[in-house]
Amino acid sequence: MLFQQATPDTAGYMIAGYAVLFGVLLVYLTSFFVRFKKLRQDLDILEEFDVGD
């Protein structure tokens, strides 16, 4: 009982971890939507040049 220590308060690290996680998720989703938009534009351009019909 002489060497008992209180549990350290790590709430700040938990909040920082969640902030980093949501930041990375936001960057990933933004990248996904930008690439999807670019893919749609490329597809529209290819459909304009479709001469197979």
C-alpha distance matrix in Angstrom:
0.0 3.8 5.6 5.5 9.1 11.7 14.4 17.3 20.5 23.1 25.7 28.1 28.1 28.9 31.7 33.1 33.1 35.0 37.4 38.1 38.6 41.1 42.8 43.5 44.6 47.0 48.5 49.0 50.7 52.8 53.9 54.7 56.9 58.7 59.5 60.7 63.0 64.4 65.0 66.9 69.0 69.8 70.8 73.1 74.8 75.3 76.7 79.2 80.5 80.8 84.3 83.9 85.7
3.8 0.0 3.8 5.8 8.9 12.0 15.1 17.3 20.6 23.3 26.2 28.1 28.2 29.4 32.2 33.2 33.5 35.7 37.7 38.4 39.2 41.7 43.2 43.9 45.3 47.5 48.9 49.6 51.5 53.4 54.4 55.5 57.7 59.2 60.1 61.5 63.7 65.0 65.7 67.7 69.7 70.5 71.6 73.9 75.4 76.0 77.6 80.0 81.3 81.7 85.2 84.9 86.8
5.6 3.8 0.0 3.8 6.3 10.0 12.5 14.5 18.0 20.4 23.5 25.3 25.1 26.4 29.3 30.0 30.2 32.6 34.6 35.1 36.0 38.6 39.9 40.5 42.1 44.3 45.5 46.2 48.2 50.1 51.0 52.1 54.4 55.9 56.7 58.2 60.4 61.6 62.3 64.4 66.3 67.0 68.2 70.5 72.0 72.6 74.3 76.6 77.8 78.2 81.8 81.5 83.4
5.5 5.8 3.8 0.0 3.8 6.8 9.4 12.0 15.3 17.8 20.7 22.8 22.8 23.8 26.6 27.8 27.9 30.0 32.2 32.9 33.6 36.0 37.6 38.4 39.7 41.9 43.3 44.0 45.8 47.8 48.8 49.8 52.0 53.6 54.5 55.8 58.0 59.4 60.1 62.0 64.1 64.9 65.9 68.2 69.8 70.4 72.0 74.3 75.7 76.0 79.6 79.3 81.1
9.1 8.9 6.3 3.8 0.0 3.8 6.5 8.4 11.8 14.4 17.3 19.3 19.4 20.6 23.3 24.3 24.7 26.9 28.9 29.6 30.6 32.9 34.4 35.3 36.7 38.8 40.2 41.0 42.8 44.6 45.8 46.9 49.0 50.5 51.6 52.9 55.0 56.4 57.2 59.1 61.1 62.0 63.1 65.3 66.9 67.6 69.2 71.5 72.8 73.3 76.9 76.8 78.5
11.7 12.0 10.0 6.8 3.8 0.0 3.8 6.1 8.9 11.9 14.3 16.6 17.2 18.0 20.5 21.9 22.5 24.3 26.3 27.5 28.3 30.4 32.0 33.1 34.4 36.3 37.9 38.9 40.4 42.3 43.6 44.7 46.6 48.3 49.4 50.7 52.6 54.2 55.1 56.8 58.8 59.9 61.0 63.0 64.7 65.6 67.0 69.2 70.7 71.2 74.9 74.8 76.4
14.4 15.1 12.5 9.4 6.5 3.8 0.0 3.8 6.5 8.9 11.4 13.9 14.1 14.7 17.4 18.9 19.1 20.9 23.1 24.2 24.8 26.9 28.7 29.7 30.8 32.9 34.6 35.4 36.9 38.8 40.2 41.1 43.1 44.8 45.9 47.1 49.1 50.7 51.5 53.3 55.3 56.3 57.4 59.4 61.2 62.0 63.4 65.7 67.2 67.6 71.2 71.1 72.7
17.3 17.3 14.5 12.0 8.4 6.1 3.8 0.0 3.8 6.0 9.1 10.9 11.1 12.4 14.9 16.0 16.6 18.7 20.5 21.5 22.5 24.7 26.1 27.2 28.7 30.5 32.0 33.1 34.7 36.4 37.7 39.0 40.9 42.4 43.6 45.0 46.9 48.3 49.4 51.2 53.0 54.1 55.3 57.3 58.9 59.8 61.3 63.5 65.0 65.6 69.2 69.2 70.9
20.5 20.6 18.0 15.3 11.8 8.9 6.5 3.8 0.0 3.8 5.8 7.7 8.9 9.9 11.8 13.3 14.4 16.1 17.7 19.2 20.3 22.1 23.5 25.0 26.3 27.9 29.6 30.9 32.3 33.9 35.5 36.7 38.4 39.9 41.4 42.7 44.4 46.0 47.2 48.8 50.6 51.8 53.1 54.9 56.6 57.7 59.1 61.1 62.8 63.4 67.1 67.3 68.8
23.1 23.3 20.4 17.8 14.4 11.9 8.9 6.0 3.8 0.0 3.8 5.4 5.4 6.5 8.9 10.0 10.8 12.7 14.4 15.6 16.7 18.7 20.1 21.4 22.8 24.5 26.1 27.3 28.8 30.5 31.9 33.2 35.0 36.5 37.8 39.2 41.0 42.5 43.6 45.3 47.1 48.3 49.5 51.4 53.0 54.1 55.5 57.6 59.2 59.9 63.5 63.6 65.3
25.7 26.2 23.5 20.7 17.3 14.3 11.4 9.1 5.8 3.8 0.0 3.8 5.4 5.0 6.2 8.6 9.8 10.7 12.3 14.3 15.3 16.6 18.2 20.0 21.0 22.4 24.4 25.7 26.9 28.5 30.3 31.5 32.9 34.6 36.2 37.3 38.9 40.7 41.9 43.3 45.2 46.6 47.7 49.4 51.2 52.4 53.7 55.7 57.5 58.1 61.8 62.0 63.5
28.1 28.1 25.3 22.8 19.3 16.6 13.9 10.9 7.7 5.4 3.8 0.0 3.8 5.4 5.2 6.1 8.5 10.0 10.5 12.3 14.2 15.4 16.3 18.4 19.9 20.9 22.5 24.3 25.7 26.8 28.6 30.1 31.6 32.9 34.6 36.0 37.4 39.0 40.5 42.0 43.6 45.0 46.4 48.0 49.6 50.9 52.4 54.2 56.0 56.8 60.6 60.9 62.5
28.1 28.2 25.1 22.8 19.4 17.2 14.1 11.1 8.9 5.4 5.4 3.8 0.0 3.8 5.5 5.0 6.0 8.6 9.7 10.4 12.1 14.2 15.1 16.4 18.2 19.7 21.0 22.4 24.2 25.6 26.9 28.4 30.2 31.5 32.9 34.4 36.1 37.5 38.7 40.5 42.2 43.3 44.7 46.6 48.1 49.2 50.8 52.8 54.3 55.1 58.8 59.0 60.7
28.9 29.4 26.4 23.8 20.6 18.0 14.7 12.4 9.9 6.5 5.0 5.4 3.8 0.0 3.8 5.4 5.0 6.3 8.6 9.9 10.5 12.3 14.1 15.4 16.4 18.2 20.1 21.1 22.5 24.2 25.8 26.9 28.6 30.3 31.6 32.8 34.6 36.2 37.3 38.9 40.8 42.0 43.2 45.1 46.8 47.8 49.2 51.3 52.9 53.5 57.2 57.3 58.9
31.7 32.2 29.3 26.6 23.3 20.5 17.4 14.9 11.8 8.9 6.2 5.2 5.5 3.8 0.0 3.8 5.4 5.2 6.1 8.7 9.8 10.6 12.1 14.3 15.2 16.3 18.3 19.9 20.9 22.3 24.2 25.6 26.9 28.4 30.2 31.3 32.8 34.6 35.9 37.3 39.0 40.5 41.8 43.4 45.1 46.4 47.7 49.6 51.4 52.2 55.9 56.3 57.7
33.1 33.2 30.0 27.8 24.3 21.9 18.9 16.0 13.3 10.0 8.6 6.1 5.0 5.4 3.8 0.0 3.8 5.5 5.0 6.2 8.5 9.9 10.4 12.3 14.1 15.2 16.5 18.3 19.9 21.0 22.5 24.2 25.8 26.9 28.6 30.1 31.6 33.0 34.5 36.2 37.7 39.0 40.5 42.2 43.7 44.9 46.5 48.3 50.0 50.9 54.6 55.0 56.7
33.1 33.5 30.2 27.9 24.7 22.5 19.1 16.6 14.4 10.8 9.8 8.5 6.0 5.0 5.4 3.8 0.0 3.8 5.4 5.2 6.1 8.7 9.8 10.7 12.2 14.2 15.5 16.5 18.3 20.0 21.2 22.5 24.5 25.8 27.1 28.5 30.4 31.7 32.9 34.7 36.4 37.5 38.8 40.8 42.3 43.3 44.9 47.0 48.4 49.2 52.8 53.1 54.8
35.0 35.7 32.6 30.0 26.9 24.3 20.9 18.7 16.1 12.7 10.7 10.0 8.6 6.3 5.2 5.5 3.8 0.0 3.8 5.4 4.9 6.1 8.4 9.9 10.4 12.0 14.2 15.2 16.3 18.1 19.8 20.8 22.4 24.1 25.6 26.6 28.4 30.1 31.2 32.7 34.6 36.0 37.0 38.8 40.6 41.7 43.0 45.1 46.8 47.4 51.2 51.4 52.9
37.4 37.7 34.6 32.2 28.9 26.3 23.1 20.5 17.7 14.4 12.3 10.5 9.7 8.6 6.1 5.0 5.4 3.8 0.0 3.8 5.4 5.3 6.0 8.6 9.8 10.4 12.3 14.2 15.3 16.3 18.3 19.8 21.1 22.4 24.3 25.6 26.9 28.6 30.1 31.5 33.1 34.6 36.0 37.6 39.2 40.6 42.0 43.8 45.5 46.5 50.2 50.7 52.2
38.1 38.4 35.1 32.9 29.6 27.5 24.2 21.5 19.2 15.6 14.3 12.3 10.4 9.9 8.7 6.2 5.2 5.4 3.8 0.0 3.8 5.5 5.0 6.1 8.5 9.8 10.6 12.2 14.2 15.3 16.5 18.3 20.1 21.1 22.5 24.2 25.8 27.0 28.4 30.3 31.8 32.9 34.5 36.3 37.7 38.9 40.6 42.4 43.9 44.9 48.5 49.0 50.7
38.6 39.2 36.0 33.6 30.6 28.3 24.8 22.5 20.3 16.7 15.3 14.2 12.1 10.5 9.8 8.5 6.1 4.9 5.4 3.8 0.0 3.8 5.4 5.3 6.2 8.6 10.1 10.6 12.3 14.2 15.4 16.5 18.5 20.1 21.2 22.5 24.4 25.9 26.9 28.6 30.5 31.6 32.8 34.8 36.4 37.3 38.8 41.0 42.5 43.1 46.8 47.0 48.7
41.1 41.7 38.6 36.0 32.9 30.4 26.9 24.7 22.1 18.7 16.6 15.4 14.2 12.3 10.6 9.9 8.7 6.1 5.3 5.5 3.8 0.0 3.8 5.5 4.9 6.0 8.6 9.7 10.4 12.0 14.0 15.0 16.4 18.1 19.8 20.8 22.4 24.2 25.4 26.8 28.6 30.1 31.2 32.9 34.7 35.9 37.1 39.1 40.9 41.6 45.4 45.7 47.2
42.8 43.2 39.9 37.6 34.4 32.0 28.7 26.1 23.5 20.1 18.2 16.3 15.1 14.1 12.1 10.4 9.8 8.4 6.0 5.0 5.4 3.8 0.0 3.8 5.4 5.1 6.3 8.6 10.0 10.6 12.3 14.2 15.6 16.6 18.4 20.0 21.2 22.7 24.3 25.9 27.3 28.7 30.2 31.8 33.3 34.7 36.2 38.0 39.7 40.7 44.4 45.0 46.6
43.5 43.9 40.5 38.4 35.3 33.1 29.7 27.2 25.0 21.4 20.0 18.4 16.4 15.4 14.3 12.3 10.7 9.9 8.6 6.1 5.3 5.5 3.8 0.0 3.8 5.4 5.1 6.1 8.7 9.9 10.5 12.2 14.4 15.4 16.5 18.3 20.1 21.1 22.4 24.4 25.9 26.9 28.4 30.4 31.7 32.8 34.5 36.5 37.9 38.8 42.4 42.9 44.7
44.6 45.3 42.1 39.7 36.7 34.4 30.8 28.7 26.3 22.8 21.0 19.9 18.2 16.4 15.2 14.1 12.2 10.4 9.8 8.5 6.2 4.9 5.4 3.8 0.0 3.8 5.5 5.0 6.1 8.5 9.8 10.4 12.4 14.2 15.3 16.4 18.4 20.0 20.9 22.5 24.5 25.6 26.7 28.7 30.4 31.4 32.7 34.9 36.5 37.1 40.8 41.1 42.7
47.0 47.5 44.3 41.9 38.8 36.3 32.9 30.5 27.9 24.5 22.4 20.9 19.7 18.2 16.3 15.2 14.2 12.0 10.4 9.8 8.6 6.0 5.1 5.4 3.8 0.0 3.8 5.4 5.2 6.1 8.5 9.8 10.7 12.2 14.2 15.3 16.5 18.4 19.8 21.1 22.7 24.4 25.6 27.1 28.9 30.3 31.6 33.4 35.2 36.1 39.9 40.5 41.9
48.5 48.9 45.5 43.3 40.2 37.9 34.6 32.0 29.6 26.1 24.4 22.5 21.0 20.1 18.3 16.5 15.5 14.2 12.3 10.6 10.1 8.6 6.3 5.1 5.5 3.8 0.0 3.8 5.6 5.1 6.1 8.6 10.1 10.5 12.2 14.1 15.4 16.5 18.2 20.0 21.3 22.5 24.2 25.9 27.2 28.6 30.2 31.9 33.5 34.6 38.3 39.0 40.7
49.0 49.6 46.2 44.0 41.0 38.9 35.4 33.1 30.9 27.3 25.7 24.3 22.4 21.1 19.9 18.3 16.5 15.2 14.2 12.2 10.6 9.7 8.6 6.1 5.0 5.4 3.8 0.0 3.8 5.5 5.1 6.1 8.8 10.0 10.6 12.2 14.3 15.4 16.3 18.4 20.1 21.0 22.3 24.4 25.9 26.8 28.4 30.5 31.9 32.7 36.4 36.8 38.5
50.7 51.5 48.2 45.8 42.8 40.4 36.9 34.7 32.3 28.8 26.9 25.7 24.2 22.5 20.9 19.9 18.3 16.3 15.3 14.2 12.3 10.4 10.0 8.7 6.1 5.2 5.6 3.8 0.0 3.8 5.4 4.9 6.2 8.6 9.9 10.4 12.3 14.2 15.1 16.5 18.5 19.9 20.9 22.6 24.5 25.6 26.8 28.9 30.7 31.3 35.0 35.4 36.9
52.8 53.4 50.1 47.8 44.6 42.3 38.8 36.4 33.9 30.5 28.5 26.8 25.6 24.2 22.3 21.0 20.0 18.1 16.3 15.3 14.2 12.0 10.6 9.9 8.5 6.1 5.1 5.5 3.8 0.0 3.8 5.4 5.3 6.2 8.6 9.8 10.7 12.4 14.2 15.4 16.8 18.5 19.9 21.3 22.9 24.5 25.8 27.5 29.3 30.4 34.1 35.0 36.4
53.9 54.4 51.0 48.8 45.8 43.6 40.2 37.7 35.5 31.9 30.3 28.6 26.9 25.8 24.2 22.5 21.2 19.8 18.3 16.5 15.4 14.0 12.3 10.5 9.8 8.5 6.1 5.1 5.4 3.8 0.0 3.8 5.5 5.2 6.1 8.5 9.9 10.6 12.2 14.3 15.5 16.5 18.2 20.1 21.2 22.5 24.3 26.0 27.5 28.6 32.2 33.0 34.8
54.7 55.5 52.1 49.8 46.9 44.7 41.1 39.0 36.7 33.2 31.5 30.1 28.4 26.9 25.6 24.2 22.5 20.8 19.8 18.3 16.5 15.0 14.2 12.2 10.4 9.8 8.6 6.1 4.9 5.4 3.8 0.0 3.8 5.5 5.3 6.1 8.7 10.0 10.4 12.3 14.4 15.3 16.3 18.4 20.1 20.9 22.4 24.5 26.1 26.7 30.4 30.8 32.5
56.9 57.7 54.4 52.0 49.0 46.6 43.1 40.9 38.4 35.0 32.9 31.6 30.2 28.6 26.9 25.8 24.5 22.4 21.1 20.1 18.5 16.4 15.6 14.4 12.4 10.7 10.1 8.8 6.2 5.3 5.5 3.8 0.0 3.8 5.4 4.9 6.1 8.6 9.7 10.5 12.4 14.2 15.1 16.5 18.5 19.9 20.9 22.8 24.8 25.6 29.3 30.0 31.3
58.7 59.2 55.9 53.6 50.5 48.3 44.8 42.4 39.9 36.5 34.6 32.9 31.5 30.3 28.4 26.9 25.8 24.1 22.4 21.1 20.1 18.1 16.6 15.4 14.2 12.2 10.5 10.0 8.6 6.2 5.2 5.5 3.8 0.0 3.8 5.4 5.2 6.3 8.6 10.0 10.8 12.4 14.3 15.5 16.8 18.5 20.1 21.5 23.3 24.6 28.3 29.4 30.9
59.5 60.1 56.7 54.5 51.6 49.4 45.9 43.6 41.4 37.8 36.2 34.6 32.9 31.6 30.2 28.6 27.1 25.6 24.3 22.5 21.2 19.8 18.4 16.5 15.3 14.2 12.2 10.6 9.9 8.6 6.1 5.3 5.4 3.8 0.0 3.8 5.4 5.1 6.1 8.6 9.9 10.4 12.2 14.2 15.3 16.4 18.3 20.1 21.4 22.5 26.1 26.9 28.8
60.7 61.5 58.2 55.8 52.9 50.7 47.1 45.0 42.7 39.2 37.3 36.0 34.4 32.8 31.3 30.1 28.5 26.6 25.6 24.2 22.5 20.8 20.0 18.3 16.4 15.3 14.1 12.2 10.4 9.8 8.5 6.1 4.9 5.4 3.8 0.0 3.8 5.4 5.0 6.2 8.7 9.8 10.4 12.4 14.3 15.2 16.4 18.6 20.3 20.9 24.6 25.2 26.7
63.0 63.7 60.4 58.0 55.0 52.6 49.1 46.9 44.4 41.0 38.9 37.4 36.1 34.6 32.8 31.6 30.4 28.4 26.9 25.8 24.4 22.4 21.2 20.1 18.4 16.5 15.4 14.3 12.3 10.7 9.9 8.7 6.1 5.2 5.4 3.8 0.0 3.8 5.4 5.1 6.4 8.7 9.9 10.7 12.6 14.4 15.4 16.9 19.0 20.1 23.9 25.0 26.2
64.4 65.0 61.6 59.4 56.4 54.2 50.7 48.3 46.0 42.5 40.7 39.0 37.5 36.2 34.6 33.0 31.7 30.1 28.6 27.0 25.9 24.2 22.7 21.1 20.0 18.4 16.5 15.4 14.2 12.4 10.6 10.0 8.6 6.3 5.1 5.4 3.8 0.0 3.8 5.4 5.1 6.2 8.6 9.9 10.7 12.4 14.3 15.5 17.1 18.6 22.2 23.5 25.2
65.0 65.7 62.3 60.1 57.2 55.1 51.5 49.4 47.2 43.6 41.9 40.5 38.7 37.3 35.9 34.5 32.9 31.2 30.1 28.4 26.9 25.4 24.3 22.4 20.9 19.8 18.2 16.3 15.1 14.2 12.2 10.4 9.7 8.6 6.1 5.0 5.4 3.8 0.0 3.8 5.4 5.0 6.1 8.6 9.9 10.5 12.2 14.3 15.6 16.4 20.1 20.9 22.7
66.9 67.7 64.4 62.0 59.1 56.8 53.3 51.2 48.8 45.3 43.3 42.0 40.5 38.9 37.3 36.2 34.7 32.7 31.5 30.3 28.6 26.8 25.9 24.4 22.5 21.1 20.0 18.4 16.5 15.4 14.3 12.3 10.5 10.0 8.6 6.2 5.1 5.4 3.8 0.0 3.8 5.4 5.0 6.2 8.7 9.8 10.5 12.5 14.6 15.2 19.0 19.9 21.1
69.0 69.7 66.3 64.1 61.1 58.8 55.3 53.0 50.6 47.1 45.2 43.6 42.2 40.8 39.0 37.7 36.4 34.6 33.1 31.8 30.5 28.6 27.3 25.9 24.5 22.7 21.3 20.1 18.5 16.8 15.5 14.4 12.4 10.8 9.9 8.7 6.4 5.1 5.4 3.8 0.0 3.8 5.4 5.1 6.3 8.7 9.9 10.8 12.9 14.5 18.1 19.7 21.0
69.8 70.5 67.0 64.9 62.0 59.9 56.3 54.1 51.8 48.3 46.6 45.0 43.3 42.0 40.5 39.0 37.5 36.0 34.6 32.9 31.6 30.1 28.7 26.9 25.6 24.4 22.5 21.0 19.9 18.5 16.5 15.3 14.2 12.4 10.4 9.8 8.7 6.2 5.0 5.4 3.8 0.0 3.8 5.4 5.1 6.2 8.6 10.0 11.0 12.5 16.1 17.5 19.4
70.8 71.6 68.2 65.9 63.1 61.0 57.4 55.3 53.1 49.5 47.7 46.4 44.7 43.2 41.8 40.5 38.8 37.0 36.0 34.5 32.8 31.2 30.2 28.4 26.7 25.6 24.2 22.3 20.9 19.9 18.2 16.3 15.1 14.3 12.2 10.4 9.9 8.6 6.1 5.0 5.4 3.8 0.0 3.8 5.4 5.1 6.1 8.7 10.1 10.5 14.2 15.1 16.7
73.1 73.9 70.5 68.2 65.3 63.0 59.4 57.3 54.9 51.4 49.4 48.0 46.6 45.1 43.4 42.2 40.8 38.8 37.6 36.3 34.8 32.9 31.8 30.4 28.7 27.1 25.9 24.4 22.6 21.3 20.1 18.4 16.5 15.5 14.2 12.4 10.7 9.9 8.6 6.2 5.1 5.4 3.8 0.0 3.8 5.4 5.1 6.3 9.0 9.9 13.6 15.2 16.1
74.8 75.4 72.0 69.8 66.9 64.7 61.2 58.9 56.6 53.0 51.2 49.6 48.1 46.8 45.1 43.7 42.3 40.6 39.2 37.7 36.4 34.7 33.3 31.7 30.4 28.9 27.2 25.9 24.5 22.9 21.2 20.1 18.5 16.8 15.3 14.3 12.6 10.7 9.9 8.7 6.3 5.1 5.4 3.8 0.0 3.8 5.4 5.2 6.7 8.9 12.3 14.5 16.0
75.3 76.0 72.6 70.4 67.6 65.6 62.0 59.8 57.7 54.1 52.4 50.9 49.2 47.8 46.4 44.9 43.3 41.7 40.6 38.9 37.3 35.9 34.7 32.8 31.4 30.3 28.6 26.8 25.6 24.5 22.5 20.9 19.9 18.5 16.4 15.2 14.4 12.4 10.5 9.8 8.7 6.2 5.1 5.4 3.8 0.0 3.8 5.4 5.3 6.3 9.9 11.5 13.5
76.7 77.6 74.3 72.0 69.2 67.0 63.4 61.3 59.1 55.5 53.7 52.4 50.8 49.2 47.7 46.5 44.9 43.0 42.0 40.6 38.8 37.1 36.2 34.5 32.7 31.6 30.2 28.4 26.8 25.8 24.3 22.4 20.9 20.1 18.3 16.4 15.4 14.3 12.2 10.5 9.9 8.6 6.1 5.1 5.4 3.8 0.0 3.8 5.4 5.0 8.7 10.1 11.1
79.2 80.0 76.6 74.3 71.5 69.2 65.7 63.5 61.1 57.6 55.7 54.2 52.8 51.3 49.6 48.3 47.0 45.1 43.8 42.4 41.0 39.1 38.0 36.5 34.9 33.4 31.9 30.5 28.9 27.5 26.0 24.5 22.8 21.5 20.1 18.6 16.9 15.5 14.3 12.5 10.8 10.0 8.7 6.3 5.2 5.4 3.8 0.0 3.8 5.6 8.5 11.1 11.8
80.5 81.3 77.8 75.7 72.8 70.7 67.2 65.0 62.8 59.2 57.5 56.0 54.3 52.9 51.4 50.0 48.4 46.8 45.5 43.9 42.5 40.9 39.7 37.9 36.5 35.2 33.5 31.9 30.7 29.3 27.5 26.1 24.8 23.3 21.4 20.3 19.0 17.1 15.6 14.6 12.9 11.0 10.1 9.0 6.7 5.3 5.4 3.8 0.0 3.8 6.0 9.0 10.7
80.8 81.7 78.2 76.0 73.3 71.2 67.6 65.6 63.4 59.9 58.1 56.8 55.1 53.5 52.2 50.9 49.2 47.4 46.5 44.9 43.1 41.6 40.7 38.8 37.1 36.1 34.6 32.7 31.3 30.4 28.6 26.7 25.6 24.6 22.5 20.9 20.1 18.6 16.4 15.2 14.5 12.5 10.5 9.9 8.9 6.3 5.0 5.6 3.8 0.0 3.8 5.7 7.4
84.3 85.2 81.8 79.6 76.9 74.9 71.2 69.2 67.1 63.5 61.8 60.6 58.8 57.2 55.9 54.6 52.8 51.2 50.2 48.5 46.8 45.4 44.4 42.4 40.8 39.9 38.3 36.4 35.0 34.1 32.2 30.4 29.3 28.3 26.1 24.6 23.9 22.2 20.1 19.0 18.1 16.1 14.2 13.6 12.3 9.9 8.7 8.5 6.0 3.8 0.0 3.8 5.6
83.9 84.9 81.5 79.3 76.8 74.8 71.1 69.2 67.3 63.6 62.0 60.9 59.0 57.3 56.3 55.0 53.1 51.4 50.7 49.0 47.0 45.7 45.0 42.9 41.1 40.5 39.0 36.8 35.4 35.0 33.0 30.8 30.0 29.4 26.9 25.2 25.0 23.5 20.9 19.9 19.7 17.5 15.1 15.2 14.5 11.5 10.1 11.1 9.0 5.7 3.8 0.0 3.8
85.7 86.8 83.4 81.1 78.5 76.4 72.7 70.9 68.8 65.3 63.5 62.5 60.7 58.9 57.7 56.7 54.8 52.9 52.2 50.7 48.7 47.2 46.6 44.7 42.7 41.9 40.7 38.5 36.9 36.4 34.8 32.5 31.3 30.9 28.8 26.7 26.2 25.2 22.7 21.1 21.0 19.4 16.7 16.1 16.0 13.5 11.1 11.8 10.7 7.4 5.6 3.8 0.0
